[in-house]
């Protein structure tokens, strides 16, 4: 059961003491209001009752989606308290870590679209590497500093937000056919289908670093 926690903090603007209300977990299937606040980032917005200034105060919590069967722990890896979900039947759930708000919102978007974040991370990394090669390591054009899944554009393409180094951000399309091939490669790989263990508990971190390791495994398997 989600529990609200009240903590005394110091306002970063006026330095007065005030209460901060936090959640230890948010069940998106039971509380649509909190779900939208997580997705637009306002869950972290706090207004000082003394000076009226708004500050963004980050705190850890477990995001639970009972419709799409996933949980995302927002906080330090391996620090999610099992008591937050031990009363639930979680056999079919996927468990992920998110260290930034961008990662949290992206994981939610991916799983709400019933997609495989492992395949998408590999696809994203492949796109970034291709751009890096095409621009000669950024010598002839900007390279992405961050790439985030946004939505399905249609039955054939995804839309990603791409944030370039020293260039304006833009939307980029990527092929769903490529995604499906990568997903098949993962399902055909015993080690990747099971998941690369990170040694830090039930929640996995699926990011660019994971994708680099996965590409190495897939490449080695194709050579053997």
Backbone as CSV, one residue per row, in Angstrom:
resi,resn,N_x,N_y,N_z,CA_x,CA_y,CA_z,C_x,C_y,C_z
1,UNK,0.850,-1.202,0.000,0.000,0.000,0.000,0.882,1.247,0.000
2,UNK,0.573,2.193,-0.886,1.347,3.425,-0.949,1.212,4.208,0.349
3,UNK,2.321,4.744,0.796,2.326,5.493,2.040,2.939,6.858,1.797
4,UNK,2.270,7.878,2.309,2.825,9.223,2.194,3.769,9.476,3.362
5,UNK,4.916,10.035,3.036,5.939,10.325,4.035,6.098,11.828,4.142
6,UNK,6.155,12.319,5.371,6.348,13.754,5.589,7.727,13.977,6.197
7,UNK,8.493,14.849,5.539,9.860,15.113,5.970,10.074,16.615,6.071
8,UNK,10.812,17.030,7.078,11.129,18.449,7.213,12.373,18.767,6.394
9,UNK,12.264,19.790,5.552,13.407,20.199,4.739,13.626,21.702,4.879
10,UNK,14.759,22.141,4.377,15.082,23.569,4.372,14.849,24.113,2.969
11,UNK,14.090,25.171,2.863,13.833,25.779,1.558,15.148,26.252,0.954
12,UNK,15.459,25.839,-0.273,16.717,26.274,-0.898,16.772,27.775,-1.175
13,UNK,15.600,28.450,-1.131,15.577,29.889,-1.410,15.649,30.728,-0.128
14,UNK,14.682,30.526,0.778,14.622,31.379,1.975,15.246,30.742,3.216
15,UNK,15.592,29.439,3.113,16.257,28.692,4.190,15.353,28.401,5.387
16,UNK,14.052,28.678,5.260,13.117,28.350,6.339,12.800,26.852,6.312
17,UNK,12.431,26.297,7.467,12.057,24.893,7.564,10.589,24.716,7.166
18,UNK,10.313,23.644,6.433,8.931,23.365,6.015,8.788,21.879,5.734
19,UNK,7.525,21.442,5.603,7.267,20.030,5.371,7.262,19.693,3.884
20,UNK,7.836,18.537,3.556,7.787,17.985,2.210,7.015,16.673,2.273
21,UNK,5.969,16.554,1.446,5.189,15.324,1.389,5.663,14.476,0.213
22,UNK,6.026,13.216,0.510,6.560,12.316,-0.503,5.760,11.014,-0.486
23,UNK,5.931,10.221,-1.543,5.320,8.902,-1.631,6.412,7.846,-1.686
24,UNK,6.210,6.727,-0.961,7.191,5.644,-1.072,6.924,4.782,-2.300
25,UNK,5.673,4.783,-2.778,5.328,4.090,-4.026,4.123,4.770,-4.647
26,UNK,4.012,4.628,-5.975,2.887,5.211,-6.712,2.323,4.143,-7.626
27,UNK,1.083,3.780,-7.404,0.418,2.779,-8.231,-0.360,3.510,-9.322
28,UNK,0.176,3.487,-10.528,-0.423,4.225,-11.635,-1.810,3.716,-11.990
29,UNK,-2.075,2.442,-11.694,-3.366,1.848,-12.036,-4.454,2.252,-11.059
30,UNK,-4.062,2.750,-9.887,-5.034,3.120,-8.861,-5.118,4.622,-8.638
31,UNK,-4.109,5.360,-9.099,-4.096,6.800,-8.869,-3.638,7.520,-10.137
32,UNK,-4.585,7.842,-10.999,-4.261,8.478,-12.284,-3.690,9.878,-12.097
33,UNK,-4.095,10.555,-11.011,-3.584,11.895,-10.760,-2.092,11.893,-10.492
34,UNK,-1.635,10.976,-9.629,-0.207,10.857,-9.342,0.550,10.360,-10.568
35,UNK,-0.089,9.480,-11.335,0.531,8.969,-12.561,0.884,10.119,-13.499
36,UNK,-0.037,11.041,-13.719,0.221,12.163,-14.622,1.295,13.088,-14.059
37,UNK,1.338,13.235,-12.732,2.368,14.077,-12.131,3.755,13.473,-12.314
38,UNK,3.825,12.140,-12.284,5.106,11.478,-12.543,5.512,11.711,-13.999
39,UNK,4.576,11.540,-14.919,4.893,11.625,-16.346,5.262,13.041,-16.779
40,UNK,4.706,14.057,-16.109,5.079,15.427,-16.493,6.118,16.032,-15.544
41,UNK,6.559,15.254,-14.565,7.642,15.683,-13.685,7.228,16.530,-12.505
42,UNK,5.948,16.902,-12.417,5.524,17.802,-11.340,5.424,17.096,-9.990
43,UNK,5.595,15.768,-9.982,5.580,15.041,-8.711,6.710,15.530,-7.800
44,UNK,7.750,16.114,-8.410,8.908,16.584,-7.648,8.856,18.071,-7.330
45,UNK,7.807,18.762,-7.779,7.702,20.198,-7.543,7.156,20.474,-6.146
46,UNK,7.849,21.305,-5.422,7.474,21.650,-4.047,7.465,23.168,-3.907
47,UNK,6.390,23.686,-3.313,6.285,25.137,-3.127,6.479,25.480,-1.657
48,UNK,7.401,26.370,-1.393,7.677,26.783,-0.013,6.499,27.591,0.531
49,UNK,5.957,27.217,1.705,4.829,27.967,2.278,5.243,29.330,2.834
50,UNK,6.546,29.558,2.960,7.031,30.822,3.525,7.301,31.869,2.447
51,UNK,8.081,31.500,1.423,8.450,32.483,0.399,7.686,32.295,-0.911
52,UNK,6.999,31.158,-1.056,6.199,30.918,-2.248,6.978,30.429,-3.455
53,UNK,8.287,30.297,-3.337,9.112,29.824,-4.437,8.917,28.322,-4.636
54,UNK,8.989,27.894,-5.899,8.873,26.473,-6.221,10.250,25.887,-6.467
55,UNK,10.493,24.732,-5.880,11.766,24.038,-6.053,11.481,22.605,-6.489
56,UNK,12.417,22.012,-7.202,12.294,20.610,-7.597,13.080,19.767,-6.592
57,UNK,12.363,18.978,-5.807,12.962,18.152,-4.768,12.841,16.683,-5.190
58,UNK,13.974,16.065,-5.479,13.967,14.681,-5.929,13.957,13.734,-4.737
59,UNK,13.211,12.656,-4.855,13.196,11.642,-3.808,12.865,10.288,-4.445
60,UNK,13.271,9.191,-3.803,13.052,7.867,-4.392,11.629,7.352,-4.174
61,UNK,11.129,6.584,-5.131,9.844,5.900,-4.965,9.744,4.771,-5.980
62,UNK,8.780,3.890,-5.755,8.531,2.774,-6.666,7.294,3.088,-7.496
63,UNK,7.442,3.040,-8.814,6.320,3.262,-9.736,5.789,1.897,-10.168
64,UNK,4.486,1.675,-9.964,3.864,0.382,-10.248,2.754,0.549,-11.276
65,UNK,2.777,-0.276,-12.315,1.713,-0.301,-13.315,1.151,-1.720,-13.372
66,UNK,-0.062,-1.888,-12.834,-0.681,-3.213,-12.754,-1.346,-3.623,-14.064
67,UNK,-1.539,-2.672,-14.992,-2.157,-2.972,-16.280,-1.127,-3.533,-17.252
68,UNK,0.077,-2.952,-17.235,1.123,-3.375,-18.173,2.203,-4.222,-17.496
69,UNK,2.026,-4.514,-16.237,2.889,-5.450,-15.497,4.355,-5.017,-15.475
70,UNK,4.601,-3.833,-14.943,5.986,-3.420,-14.747,6.099,-2.524,-13.518
71,UNK,7.314,-2.478,-12.985,7.647,-1.586,-11.884,8.964,-0.903,-12.209
72,UNK,9.062,0.354,-11.859,10.298,1.105,-12.045,10.684,1.726,-10.704
73,UNK,11.878,1.389,-10.247,12.388,1.993,-9.021,13.176,3.235,-9.393
74,UNK,12.719,4.383,-8.893,13.413,5.636,-9.127,14.251,5.939,-7.890
75,UNK,15.560,5.758,-8.026,16.445,5.972,-6.885,17.725,5.197,-7.064
76,UNK,18.491,5.077,-5.993,19.771,4.363,-6.061,19.544,2.892,-6.370
77,UNK,20.382,2.328,-7.235,20.253,0.934,-7.622,20.346,0.023,-6.400
78,UNK,19.464,-0.969,-6.369,19.501,-1.953,-5.306,18.919,-1.489,-3.987
79,UNK,18.305,-0.302,-3.959,17.809,0.245,-2.691,16.295,0.136,-2.519
80,UNK,15.599,-0.495,-3.453,14.144,-0.619,-3.335,13.794,-1.626,-2.238
81,UNK,12.943,-1.224,-1.322,12.514,-2.086,-0.229,11.504,-3.110,-0.758
82,UNK,11.784,-4.409,-0.649,10.851,-5.428,-1.141,9.462,-5.351,-0.508
83,UNK,9.355,-4.732,0.653,8.052,-4.611,1.308,7.072,-3.784,0.485
84,UNK,7.598,-2.983,-0.428,6.726,-2.132,-1.245,5.918,-2.939,-2.259
85,UNK,6.345,-4.175,-2.545,5.617,-4.975,-3.539,5.439,-6.431,-3.131
86,UNK,5.882,-6.820,-1.950,5.872,-8.234,-1.590,4.466,-8.814,-1.423
87,UNK,3.459,-7.959,-1.235,2.088,-8.466,-1.105,1.426,-8.699,-2.461
88,UNK,2.132,-8.359,-3.560,1.569,-8.482,-4.900,2.067,-9.754,-5.585
89,UNK,1.287,-10.238,-6.533,1.717,-11.340,-7.388,2.509,-10.721,-8.537
90,UNK,3.829,-10.836,-8.487,4.682,-10.109,-9.435,5.399,-11.033,-10.419
91,UNK,4.895,-12.254,-10.584,5.575,-13.236,-11.418,5.763,-12.756,-12.854
92,UNK,4.780,-12.047,-13.405,4.852,-11.611,-14.802,5.404,-10.195,-14.968
93,UNK,5.808,-9.572,-13.878,6.246,-8.176,-13.947,7.689,-8.048,-14.464
94,UNK,7.954,-6.904,-15.070,9.316,-6.524,-15.405,9.751,-5.455,-14.407
95,UNK,11.006,-5.535,-13.989,11.526,-4.650,-12.949,12.704,-3.857,-13.503
96,UNK,12.617,-2.531,-13.388,13.664,-1.677,-13.936,14.086,-0.604,-12.937
97,UNK,15.345,-0.180,-13.072,15.862,0.982,-12.358,15.780,2.202,-13.262
98,UNK,15.592,3.362,-12.667,15.683,4.639,-13.390,16.414,5.614,-12.479
99,UNK,17.472,6.218,-13.011,18.285,7.111,-12.183,17.995,8.579,-12.437
100,UNK,17.320,8.886,-13.553,16.966,10.266,-13.865,15.476,10.324,-14.214
101,UNK,14.932,11.541,-14.199,13.524,11.709,-14.565,13.305,11.306,-16.014
102,UNK,14.250,11.634,-16.894,14.130,11.238,-18.300,14.034,9.718,-18.439
103,UNK,14.886,8.993,-17.706,14.853,7.534,-17.760,13.521,7.005,-17.237
104,UNK,13.035,7.573,-16.148,11.767,7.135,-15.558,10.617,7.317,-16.543
105,UNK,10.502,8.500,-17.117,9.403,8.791,-18.041,9.520,7.924,-19.301
106,UNK,10.750,7.699,-19.757,10.946,6.876,-20.948,10.535,5.434,-20.683
107,UNK,10.933,4.873,-19.540,10.554,3.494,-19.216,9.034,3.345,-19.175
108,UNK,8.366,4.323,-18.604,6.905,4.281,-18.543,6.317,4.277,-19.953
109,UNK,6.826,5.153,-20.827,6.318,5.229,-22.204,6.558,3.921,-22.952
110,UNK,7.737,3.328,-22.761,8.063,2.078,-23.450,7.116,0.965,-23.041
111,UNK,6.950,0.769,-21.754,6.129,-0.347,-21.283,4.638,-0.108,-21.493
112,UNK,4.213,1.147,-21.476,2.813,1.429,-21.792,2.497,1.106,-23.245
113,UNK,3.519,1.145,-24.099,3.349,0.768,-25.506,3.631,-0.715,-25.744
114,UNK,3.797,-1.472,-24.643,4.039,-2.925,-24.719,5.266,-3.255,-25.567
115,UNK,6.331,-2.500,-25.367,7.573,-2.698,-26.098,8.669,-3.252,-25.177
116,UNK,9.731,-3.726,-25.792,10.875,-4.287,-25.081,11.954,-3.212,-24.973
117,UNK,12.217,-2.737,-23.770,13.209,-1.670,-23.615,14.616,-2.147,-23.955
118,UNK,14.882,-3.449,-23.839,16.204,-3.971,-24.196,16.467,-3.791,-25.698
119,UNK,15.477,-4.146,-26.506,15.613,-3.994,-27.960,15.737,-2.516,-28.341
120,UNK,14.980,-1.665,-27.671,15.033,-0.235,-27.988,16.377,0.376,-27.598
121,UNK,16.949,-0.048,-26.470,18.250,0.483,-26.072,19.338,0.083,-27.073
122,UNK,19.276,-1.158,-27.553,20.236,-1.599,-28.564,20.030,-0.807,-29.856
123,UNK,18.767,-0.598,-30.247,18.485,0.159,-31.462,18.969,1.601,-31.325
124,UNK,18.730,2.211,-30.181,19.187,3.578,-29.944,20.705,3.675,-30.025
125,UNK,21.385,2.734,-29.388,22.842,2.747,-29.407,23.367,2.569,-30.824
126,UNK,22.743,1.709,-31.594,23.163,1.491,-32.986,23.001,2.765,-33.810
127,UNK,21.910,3.503,-33.582,21.683,4.764,-34.302,22.747,5.786,-33.930
128,UNK,23.030,5.910,-32.637,24.043,6.865,-32.176,25.410,6.519,-32.757
129,UNK,25.750,5.235,-32.767,27.040,4.811,-33.320,27.115,5.103,-34.820
130,UNK,26.006,4.911,-35.531,25.977,5.195,-36.968,26.173,6.686,-37.229
131,UNK,25.527,7.531,-36.435,25.696,8.981,-36.586,27.129,9.383,-36.270
132,UNK,27.694,8.757,-35.252,29.079,9.061,-34.854,30.046,8.726,-35.989
133,UNK,29.830,7.568,-36.634,30.698,7.193,-37.754,30.507,8.130,-38.939
134,UNK,29.230,8.484,-39.213,28.925,9.331,-40.366,29.512,10.735,-40.216
135,UNK,29.577,11.217,-38.985,30.091,12.566,-38.732,31.564,12.556,-38.333
136,UNK,32.203,11.397,-38.498,33.622,11.249,-38.138,33.866,11.678,-36.696
137,UNK,33.038,11.129,-35.822,33.200,11.432,-34.398,32.795,12.830,-34.014
138,UNK,31.886,13.420,-34.784,31.418,14.768,-34.499,32.173,15.853,-35.226
139,UNK,33.125,15.492,-36.089,33.906,16.491,-36.814,33.114,17.168,-37.917
140,UNK,32.177,16.438,-38.531,31.420,17.000,-39.658,29.953,17.246,-39.310
141,UNK,29.604,17.116,-38.052,28.222,17.345,-37.637,28.039,16.968,-36.184
142,UNK,26.942,17.400,-35.589,26.709,17.104,-34.168,26.359,15.637,-33.940
143,UNK,26.689,15.139,-32.761,26.333,13.776,-32.376,25.378,13.840,-31.179
144,UNK,24.487,12.859,-31.064,23.525,12.886,-29.963,24.179,12.754,-28.595
145,UNK,23.695,13.557,-27.658,24.115,13.402,-26.271,23.105,12.600,-25.490
146,UNK,21.853,12.586,-25.977,20.778,11.851,-25.315,19.707,11.521,-26.340
147,UNK,19.169,10.311,-26.251,18.135,9.869,-27.180,17.045,9.173,-26.373
148,UNK,15.801,9.633,-26.499,14.705,9.108,-25.690,13.542,8.660,-26.559
149,UNK,13.003,7.478,-26.242,11.803,7.010,-26.932,10.628,7.891,-26.542
150,UNK,9.789,8.234,-27.509,8.604,9.043,-27.236,7.307,8.267,-27.485
151,UNK,7.154,7.738,-28.718,5.892,7.075,-29.033,6.011,6.320,-30.346
152,UNK,5.008,5.488,-30.619,4.878,4.896,-31.935,4.276,5.948,-32.857
153,UNK,4.925,6.183,-33.985,4.373,7.138,-34.940,3.262,6.484,-35.750
154,UNK,3.523,5.251,-36.175,2.556,4.472,-36.932,2.970,3.008,-36.794
155,UNK,2.485,2.152,-37.674,2.807,0.726,-37.579,4.219,0.392,-38.058
156,UNK,4.909,1.365,-38.621,6.234,1.090,-39.175,7.363,1.880,-38.520
157,UNK,7.022,2.910,-37.743,8.067,3.788,-37.209,7.825,4.180,-35.752
158,UNK,8.944,4.391,-35.059,8.952,4.996,-33.733,9.363,6.444,-33.861
159,UNK,9.053,7.224,-32.840,9.574,8.578,-32.739,10.473,8.681,-31.508
160,UNK,11.655,9.264,-31.706,12.587,9.507,-30.618,12.873,11.001,-30.531
161,UNK,13.087,11.474,-29.317,13.630,12.819,-29.131,15.138,12.686,-29.056
162,UNK,15.839,13.465,-29.884,17.299,13.397,-29.912,17.853,14.752,-29.483
163,UNK,18.674,14.730,-28.441,19.295,15.943,-27.923,20.763,15.918,-28.318
164,UNK,21.121,16.811,-29.247,22.469,16.828,-29.790,23.412,17.689,-28.957
165,UNK,24.698,17.397,-29.082,25.717,18.240,-28.483,25.921,19.450,-29.383
166,UNK,25.718,20.634,-28.837,25.925,21.898,-29.569,25.036,22.020,-30.802
167,UNK,23.815,21.523,-30.701,22.857,21.663,-31.801,21.450,21.515,-31.219
168,UNK,20.450,22.103,-31.883,19.082,21.997,-31.368,18.585,20.543,-31.353
169,UNK,17.728,20.242,-30.400,17.110,18.921,-30.330,16.147,18.750,-31.497
170,UNK,15.890,17.509,-31.863,14.959,17.238,-32.948,14.311,15.873,-32.756
171,UNK,13.226,15.641,-33.474,12.575,14.343,-33.477,13.177,13.490,-34.586
172,UNK,13.313,12.194,-34.304,13.895,11.278,-35.282,13.039,10.020,-35.367
173,UNK,12.831,9.550,-36.586,12.105,8.297,-36.792,13.068,7.120,-36.799
174,UNK,12.580,5.969,-36.365,13.370,4.739,-36.427,12.437,3.599,-36.803
175,UNK,12.996,2.632,-37.494,12.193,1.550,-38.063,11.753,0.522,-37.028
176,UNK,10.466,0.179,-37.048,9.965,-0.887,-36.195,10.436,-2.249,-36.685
177,UNK,10.724,-2.375,-37.983,11.223,-3.639,-38.514,12.569,-3.968,-37.887
178,UNK,13.429,-2.953,-37.743,14.724,-3.157,-37.095,14.532,-3.546,-35.639
179,UNK,13.614,-2.862,-34.973,13.303,-3.184,-33.571,12.883,-4.647,-33.428
180,UNK,11.985,-5.108,-34.294,11.490,-6.483,-34.208,12.610,-7.496,-34.447
181,UNK,13.549,-7.175,-35.328,14.674,-8.079,-35.562,15.563,-8.161,-34.329
182,UNK,15.809,-7.009,-33.710,16.625,-6.995,-32.495,15.929,-7.769,-31.375
183,UNK,14.618,-7.558,-31.248,13.856,-8.272,-30.217,13.938,-9.784,-30.439
184,UNK,13.909,-10.211,-31.694,14.025,-11.634,-32.014,15.416,-12.156,-31.644
185,UNK,16.455,-11.364,-31.953,17.815,-11.757,-31.598,17.950,-11.937,-30.085
186,UNK,17.300,-11.058,-29.333,17.342,-11.165,-27.866,16.640,-12.432,-27.403
187,UNK,15.453,-12.689,-27.966,14.694,-13.882,-27.551,15.408,-15.175,-27.934
188,UNK,16.229,-15.121,-29.003,16.981,-16.297,-29.441,18.286,-16.486,-28.665
189,UNK,18.634,-15.508,-27.844,19.865,-15.579,-27.052,19.516,-15.985,-25.624
190,UNK,19.937,-17.168,-25.176,19.584,-17.627,-23.819,19.990,-16.650,-22.724
191,UNK,21.194,-16.086,-22.817,21.664,-15.190,-21.762,20.912,-13.864,-21.757
192,UNK,20.596,-13.332,-22.941,19.873,-12.060,-22.996,18.389,-12.238,-22.716
193,UNK,17.826,-13.364,-23.140,16.416,-13.619,-22.865,16.183,-13.701,-21.366
194,UNK,17.139,-14.270,-20.662,17.041,-14.356,-19.197,17.321,-13.009,-18.562
195,UNK,18.238,-12.270,-19.160,18.619,-10.975,-18.614,20.033,-10.999,-18.102
196,UNK,20.779,-9.937,-18.375,22.133,-9.819,-17.850,22.038,-9.423,-16.387
197,UNK,22.488,-10.296,-15.515,22.392,-10.008,-14.090,23.329,-8.851,-13.726
198,UNK,22.814,-7.887,-12.956,23.666,-6.773,-12.560,24.161,-6.915,-11.126
199,UNK,23.713,-7.972,-10.436,24.199,-8.232,-9.086,23.690,-7.274,-8.039
200,UNK,22.674,-6.476,-8.380,22.195,-5.476,-7.434,20.717,-5.661,-7.096
201,UNK,20.232,-6.872,-7.251,18.861,-7.129,-6.854,17.929,-7.373,-8.014
202,UNK,16.635,-7.307,-7.724,15.600,-7.685,-8.671,15.466,-6.704,-9.837
203,UNK,15.758,-5.433,-9.589,15.535,-4.391,-10.585,16.755,-4.242,-11.479
204,UNK,16.539,-4.337,-12.788,17.624,-4.237,-13.761,17.780,-2.816,-14.292
205,UNK,19.019,-2.468,-14.593,19.310,-1.209,-15.268,19.534,-1.512,-16.744
206,UNK,18.597,-1.083,-17.580,18.691,-1.295,-19.026,18.950,0.057,-19.665
207,UNK,20.199,0.290,-20.051,20.604,1.578,-20.606,21.654,1.355,-21.690
208,UNK,22.360,2.428,-22.080,23.373,2.301,-23.128,24.482,1.328,-22.726
209,UNK,24.884,1.354,-21.446,25.937,0.456,-21.009,25.487,-0.993,-21.134
210,UNK,24.232,-1.250,-20.747,23.668,-2.593,-20.912,23.664,-2.960,-22.392
211,UNK,23.278,-2.015,-23.249,23.200,-2.286,-24.692,24.572,-2.622,-25.261
212,UNK,25.624,-1.938,-24.794,26.978,-2.242,-25.270,27.356,-3.685,-24.931
213,UNK,27.043,-4.096,-23.704,27.327,-5.472,-23.294,26.517,-6.456,-24.119
214,UNK,25.245,-6.135,-24.335,24.359,-7.023,-25.095,24.808,-7.173,-26.540
215,UNK,25.226,-6.074,-27.165,25.710,-6.139,-28.546,26.938,-7.023,-28.630
216,UNK,27.809,-6.947,-27.642,28.980,-7.815,-27.610,28.613,-9.279,-27.510
217,UNK,27.614,-9.583,-26.690,27.153,-10.973,-26.542,26.538,-11.468,-27.841
218,UNK,25.686,-10.636,-28.443,25.031,-11.051,-29.694,26.057,-11.235,-30.799
219,UNK,27.051,-10.359,-30.863,28.068,-10.483,-31.884,28.897,-11.751,-31.737
220,UNK,29.221,-12.092,-30.484,30.003,-13.295,-30.221,29.206,-14.550,-30.582
221,UNK,27.906,-14.515,-30.298,27.060,-15.684,-30.604,26.909,-15.893,-32.100
222,UNK,26.858,-14.791,-32.859,26.725,-14.918,-34.312,28.002,-15.475,-34.949
223,UNK,29.159,-15.173,-34.326,30.433,-15.667,-34.849,30.640,-17.149,-34.535
224,UNK,30.041,-17.610,-33.418,30.265,-18.991,-32.985,29.414,-19.979,-33.758
